[in-house]
Amino acid sequence: MASPARAMVALLLLVSTAAVSTAQQHDYGDALRKSILFFEGQRSGRLPPGQRVRWRRDSALNDGATAGVDLSGGYYDAGDNVKFGFPMAFTATLMSWGLIDFGRTYGPQEREAREALRWATDYLLKATATPNTVYVQVGDAFRDHSCWERPEDMDTPRTVYKVDTAHPGSDVAAETAAALAAASIVFREADPAYSTRLLDRAVAVFEFADKYRGAYSSSLHDAVCPCYCDYDGYQDELLWGAAWLHKASRRRVYRDYIKKNEVALGASDSINEFGWDNKHAGINILISKEVLMGKDSFFTSFRVNADNFICTLLPGISNQDHIDYSPGGLLFKVGNSNMQHVTSISFLMLAYSSYLSHANAHVPCGGGAAASPVVLRRVAKRQVDYILGDNPLRMSYMVGYGARFPQRIHHRGSSIPSVAAHPAKIGCKAGAAYYGSSAPNPNLLVGAVVGGPSNVTDAFPDARAVFQQSEPTTYMNAPLLPLLAYFSAHPSLPQAGNDD
């Protein structure tokens, strides 16, 4: 029978390299501050007086005007100038979850993290102000992607897209409901009136999502695909939305909804992934807290699903199919922007380790093997340290952190001279010269985490054109915030062999 300690040794042999032996001591607090600052560089709309990223200016002030609504504000999701509601809502949900579980470890950055969250939720309230309607995108993605221009200069169509009763979008609507519900918990004490408004809106938006079912990538296929096409269907978002509404409201109707629809909406499907498109693992981890805290054995099956998911992350502990790791120790999934998987899955490991610790529980992985909460935290910390520079290239994948970091990120505003440096407009095609340049970006998007190595060789080209590896996104940073906050408060973990 394998003990947790022996199993962890096997795991470390699989996911570690010689680079780990020269690991540096990281300033997680500094990395947290910079990761929050990144969101200021992604702001759309009229910037506030306290804006710290000074090379940005107001942009897209008339968003929504063509549809007779105010859709100014919110975030650009990545390195382009489109506002995509689906990933923005997921970003807000993850920012809220991190603050709910680990807010005390944010220290002086907690207020700034709440402000970053509110920039998203203020926009989501605007996008859901019309009953049975969610405005889900502003900007023509194809026209936008054919240009390389600053958000302050953009002149591509700011087309408005929405889902409604005739054009359903249960996925994006339920994710938006989840974001609003989760945020209502964050603001419950700091701003009770705002919290109530968020929860009331979440209830209404979820009712719309559930009553008028369908995938938004069917209703709006030409607009949202392939950028944020929902490949995994809307069922997981309905469960996800109900789970957050249950947590925020404690209303029995959502508890019953979850249990009634557990099988129909596929709670145990695709459990080895978590991100803007697939919420299954997150659903199981979130609901398992109820079980582990002894509050609701009604949801025991979700803990079983959560345990199974965690075991797929731990090669050497179980015989299940596993997520791969690069030779340098980075969690790896095939596809674009691998860091989105690294940060979101690492956050789930940290959150679950917290729930397990409070319950004095382990993760059973079959054959007598088990993983302790410390094992999960150690694996999550290994991923964070890789991002911050403990990797074969000795490169931090967070812009502005460490001595070496990406210089040519795929980001229009960062790669083109700022308005202060170049007041004259730089048009759609004129920006191509900056896109094709081998020079470092003139504006540092501090705190941005890029897609990182996208193959098993730990290679990174640091090239603007390779967007899969060099583009930052809000949903890569959002789950990283609580990880950095936690490790800033707990920089040292017990040594292997002291896992219990």
Salt bridges, closest charged atoms under 4 A:
ASP30 OD1 - ARG33 NH2 3.10
ASP30 OD2 - LYS34 NZ 2.98
GLU40 OE2 - ARG52 NE 2.92
ASP58 OD2 - ARG46 NH1 3.34
ASP63 OD2 - LYS83 NZ 2.91
ASP63 OD1 - ARG158 NE 2.93
ASP70 OD2 - LYS126 NZ 3.26
ASP80 OD2 - HIS145 NE2 2.77
ASP101 OD1 - LYS289 NZ 3.65
GLU110 OE2 - ARG114 NH1 3.47
GLU112 OE2 - ARG52 NH1 3.28
GLU115 OE2 - ARG111 NH1 2.55
ASP122 OD1 - ARG118 NE 3.69
ASP144 OD2 - HIS145 NE2 4.00
GLU152 OE2 - ARG56 NE 2.80
ASP153 OD2 - ARG150 NH2 2.71
ASP155 OD2 - LYS425 NZ 2.89
ASP164 OD1 - HIS167 ND1 2.97
GLU175 OE1 - LYS279 NZ 3.04
ASP191 OD2 - ARG118 NH1 2.99
ASP210 OD1 - ARG213 NH2 2.65
ASP222 OD1 - HIS221 ND1 3.47
GLU237 OE2 - LYS279 NZ 2.54
ASP256 OD2 - ARG252 NE 3.70
ASP256 OD1 - ARG255 NH1 3.97
GLU262 OE1 - LYS259 NZ 3.14
GLU290 OE1 - ARG250 NH2 3.00
ASP296 OD2 - ARG255 NE 2.69
ASP307 OD2 - ARG303 NE 3.38
ASP385 OD2 - LYS381 NZ 3.13
ASP390 OD1 - HIS26 NE2 3.27
ASP390 OD1 - ARG394 NH2 3.97
ASP462 OD2 - ARG408 NH1 3.07
ASP499 OD1 - ARG378 NH1 3.18
ASP500 OD1 - HIS362 NE2 2.95
